[in-house]
Structure formats: C-alpha cells, structure tokens
Amino acid sequence: MRITARKNSKITGRERLLIERMRSAPLREVFPHVDQLRIELVFNDASAFIPSPQLHTLYPAASAFFRFACPCADCDGEFDLSGAVASLLASSPGRRRIDASSSGRMDCPGVRLRDMAGQKICPMLLDFRLVSAAVRTPSVEVMSA
C-alpha cells in the first residue's frame, strides 16, 4: 500500500524542524574535533508559567542541528543557535581545539496564536549556554633507554 501526502496537508513549524533535524549531517562530519556539545536552554517570559529548562547533550553521532522551537505550543517561532555554535566550535585548520563554552540571550521572533491579529511578537526570552568538549587523543609517552 502506498501512502501519499495530501496536497492540502500543512506541515507545522515543529514538524518541519523534526524533518530538517533528521536530514542534517552528524556532528562528527560538521565538527570532527568535538566529542560532546552540551546545550543548556533556560526560558523566561515574565509570566506565572515559565517553561522548564532544557538540556541537550550531543555526541558525534547526533544530528548537527541547532534550531529549537519556542516552548510555547501556540507560538510559531524558533531559536536558531547555529551561528553561536559555529563561532564556538570554529577552529583553524591544523589547530587543536580545547574545551570551550559561551553563552547568550535571544528573543523569540515568533507570534503566538492568540496574538496573530495584532502581530504581537512572542515575549519568550532564551538564555543559553554552550559547552564543548574536544576529542581526546591518547598521549603516548616515549621512554628513552
């Protein structure tokens, strides 16, 4: 049985992010010098119901995909950390990476469903922290006789 998508089917932003994540290259191909990347996300929108913090730990086999949907279910926005990750993990050819970290803050660029009529931007703020661990190579000691 062949299943086809309906022509009128509408892919949501969250579904699109999942599809793009599945299609992205593994971390080991994009950043071969990185053994682990930890992404800490803390959200705040000054309301009584603050979304839970998120922690994503990526290993070499994980998808090198650094965009995250706004935690508000009725928001169409996303946080793109690709630039922050690239600047943290960029290294010169032939230069060995060391462990590194960086942090920053972003505003959600999306609009919540309840605010669509007024096109009011989502008030969600993201504080993020990126921590990378470089690939460890075993050291070999040369013993002289």
HELIX and SHEET records of a PDB file:
HELIX    1   1 GLY A   13  ARG A   23  1                                  11    
HELIX    2   2 LEU A   27  VAL A   30  1                                   4    
HELIX    3   3 SER A   82  LEU A   89  1                                   8    
HELIX    4   4 LEU A  113  ASP A  115  5                                   3    
SHEET    1   A 4 GLN A  54  LEU A  58  0                                        
SHEET    2   A 4 VAL A  34  ASN A  44 -1                                        
SHEET    3   A 4 LEU A 125  ALA A 134 -1                                        
SHEET    4   A 4 ALA A 100  ASP A 107 -1                                        
SHEET    1   B 2 ARG A  67  ALA A  69  0                                        
SHEET    2   B 2 GLU A  78  ASP A  80 -1                                        
END                                                                             
